[in-house]
């Protein structure tokens, strides 16, 4: 039996789809499972013990030519099941044209009328919180059961060794201060204040992608503490997860590092600015907490994903948040 999982959105989306890998393997231990991701996210699945293969779609370089090439690869594999975790037309084309015996995806996908099974995808905070993982697991409920499964990533021995060497013997915390969206990002001066509240003997690692180096360096310089280290752009995704795993605490926004922490069961404090926990993207670690403003703001949430700037100009959803460390 062969399965293809499709999730070509962002880092956090891929992580929140990994419970399907775990659950399919649990119910069908002899099955061969592949996963399709966008170029740049394949590092999350490097040496994944339950995956046969990771397919990569390069969306930025000849997007539709690359789509055609990936489609040919999918059709040649003759999958029994193609399970689409994404809600956009391109992934719908891959699903419909895959040649799979059974295709499953969300009803929000514009091509879902041609899927064999269409599964509702609802984000409706007024009716209670459903985690995105639960929404994803609904795709395979008819093949498995209704039980929950947490995200899981598998840092390699090399990733673990790199993290251990970097961490050293002293207690440490990790801070991932940035986000793709400005309104999901707690302001730099707030991160500086948090760092200055941490015990002096704790090392502080600032995590991020290569594009976050300057933002992390600004926070480091403003914090003015010798124990702060900027490692943005220096670690792979799995090495970052390995470092987070043994931190005293990981402080993150509502963004990908939140889900990295969940996937290795690392302690995490997640800060929600313009978005709200009821959207269903909260941490799943055993030791986790969510921090948000205590003020009632009629403008919050202003959107599901965030904006490049505060639509109201005051950014109170972030500026009014205070954190007590640990």
N, C-alpha and C positions, 0 to 999 in steps of 0.2 A: 504494500500500500504506500502511495506517495502523496505528499502534501506540499503545496507551495503557499506560504504566507506572504502577503503583499502589504508593505507599509513604507512608502517612499516619502513620508513627510519628514519632520524634524527629529532630533535626537531623542527628546522626551517621548515622542510618539512611538518610536521604535522600542524603547525600553518598556513602555506600557503595553506593547504587543507581545513581549517575551513570555507572559504567562500562558499564551496559547501553545508555545513550544513545549513548555513543561507539562501541560495537561495532555496534549496529544501524545507525548511520549509515555506518560503514565498510563493512558488507556490503550495505546497501541505501541508497545515497546519495540516491536519489530519494524515499525514504519520508518520510512526515509522522509526527512523533513528538510525542506529548503526555505530560504527567506529572501525576498527581494527588497532592497533598500536603495535609497539615493546615494550617489557617490559622496563620500565624506563620512558616512555613518557606518560603513562596513567594519571599522575598527571596533565597534561595540560587540561584534559577533566573532571576533578573531579567536580561533581555536575553540569555539563553542562546542562542548562535548555532545550535544544533542542534535546538532545540525549537520547535515551531509554537505551542504553547499550554501554559500551566500552569493546571490546574484546582485549585481550593481548596475543601476541605471544612472548614467551621467546626464543630469537634466540641464546642465549649463553649457554643454558643448554639443551642438547639434541635437537638441532635445528630441525632436521627432524622428530623426534618423536613428538615434540611439534607442528610441522606443520601439522602432521596427526591428532592430537587431535583437533586443531583449525578447520581443514577442516570438521571434523565430526560435530562440533558445528555449523559451517556455513550451512552445508547441512540440519541439523535438523531444522534450522530456516526458511528454504524455502523462501528465499528472492525473491522479485519481481525483484529488480535491484541490481546488484553488480557493483560498479564503482571503478575501480582500478587506483589510482593516481601514481602508481609506475611503474618502467620500468625494473624490474628484474624478472627472471624466476620463483622464488618461489611464488611471488605474482600472477604471471600468472597461476600457477597450481591451486591456491586457487580460482581464478576467473573462469577458465575453468571448474573445477570440483565442483563448488559451487551448481549446480543445479538450479541456478537462471533463470528466464524466459528471462531476458535481461542482458547481460554482456557488459560493456563498458570499454575501456582502451586505452592507447597510443600505436601507431603503433611501437614504439621502444621496446616494450615488446616482447621477443622472442616467446611467445605463443599467440601473438595478432591475428594471423590468425584464431584462434578458438573463438575470441570474436565476439559477434554479431555486435558491432560497434567499429571500429578502428579509433582513432582520431590522427592527426599528432601532433607531439611534436618537435618543432624546436627552437634551440638556435642559432641564426645567427645574431650577432651584426651588420654585414655589411648591413643588410636589415632593420635596425631600431630596437628599443627596444620593446620587448613584455614582460610584467611582467609575472613571473611564476604563479601568481594568474590568469591571463587571460588564460594562457595555461591550468591550471586546470579547470577553468570554462567552457572551450570549451568541456569538457567531458559531461556536462549536458546541453549544449546549445539547443539540439533538444528536451529536456524535459522542458526547461524554456524559456529563450530568450538570447539575446547577451549583456545584461547589466552587469556592473561591480559590484562586491561585495567585501567589505574589509574583512580581517581576523578579527575574534572576539574571545576573551577568556573571561571567567567569574570568576574572583576571588571571593571566598566565603566571607561571612561576617567575618569569622575567619581570612582569608588572609588579608582583608582590615584593620581589627583591629590590626593585628600584624604589618603591614606596618605603620599604623598611630602612634602606640606606639613607634616604632623604629625611625621614622622620627622626632617626637617632633615638637616644634613650629618654629624652625629656617628654613630658606630656605636651600635646599640641591640639590646636583647633584648626579647622579649615573654614575659610570664608570664600564664597563664590559671589562676588558683589555685583555682577553685571547680568544683563538680559538683552535679548534681541530687541525687546520692546521697552522704551523709556518708562512707560507708566507701570511696568511690572518691577521696576528696579528701585530699591530703596536708595535714597540719595547718598552720595559719597561722604558727606559730612556726618551722616548718621552712622555709617560704617566706621569712620574714624573714632567717633564717640564710643562705639561698642568695643573697639580694639583697646582703647584706653581704659576700659573697665575690666579687662581680662587680667588675671593674675600675671605678675611680672615673669614668673618662671615658665609660662606657657609660650611655646613657639606658635606663631600664627602664619599659616600658609594661605596666600591669596591665589585662588584657582581661576582659570579662564582659558579661553581659546587664544590663538595668536593675536586676534583683533582686540583682545581685552588687555594687552600688556600695558598700554599707556594709562588706562583707567585704573588698573591695579597699582601701577607705580605712583600715581597721584595719591592714592589712599595711603600707600606705604610712607611716602614723604610727609604727608600731613599728620599721620599717626605718631611719627617721631619716636619709634620704639625699635631698639636694636634687634628684637626677636621676631620682627615681621619679615617674611620672605615672599617675594613675588615670583611664583612659579608658573604664571600664566604663559601658555604657549610652549611649555617645556615638557609636559606630560601628555601621554596618550589618554584617550577617554577611559580605558580600563586601568591604567596606572593611576589616574585621578581617583577612580572608584576605590582602588586598593588603598590609597592614602586616606581617603575619607573613612574607610571601614574601621580603622583603629584610632580615629580622632576622639578626643574627649567630647567634642560637639562639632557639628557642621552647620554653619549659618548660610542660608541660601534664600534666593527669591523664588517666586512661583515660576520656575524655569527648569531647564534640563538637569542641573546638578541636584535638584530635589529628587528627581527620579533615579539618578545615579545612586544616591544614598539609599533609597528604597530597595534597589536591586542588589545591594550587598548588606542590607540590614544595618546600616550605619546610623548612629544617633544624629538627629537632624532637627533644627529649628527653621521652619519655613515662614517667610515673611510675605504676606499677601497685601499688595498695595491696591491697584485699581481692580484686580480680579478678586473673586470670592471663593472660599473653600467649597461652597455648595455647587460649583461647576463640576466638581468631582476629580480634581487633580491634586489632592492632598497626599502627604507622605504616608507610606505604609510600613515604615520601620517600627520595630517593637518599641523603641525609645524615640518618640517624635512629638513635636508640638507645633501648633500653628499660631502665628502672631499676626494680628490685624488691628486696625484702628478701633478704638472704643467709641468714636464719634459716629453718630448717625448722619450719613451723607447721602442726600437724595440723588447725587450724581454717580454713586457707586453701586454696582459695577458699571463702568462706562462702555464695556465691551468684553467679549470672550477672550480676546488675545492681547489687547493693549494697543497703545498708540505711541507715535513718535514724540508727542508732548501732551501735557494735560489739557483736555478740551476746555476746561474752565479756567486754566491759568494759575490755579492756586496749589494744586497737587497735595491737597490736605489728606488724601487717603494714605500718603506716604509720610508726609511731614509730621503727622500727629501720632505716629507709631513710636513707642519706646520699648526697649527690651532690657530685662534683667538677665545678665549672662547666666548660662546653665539653668 
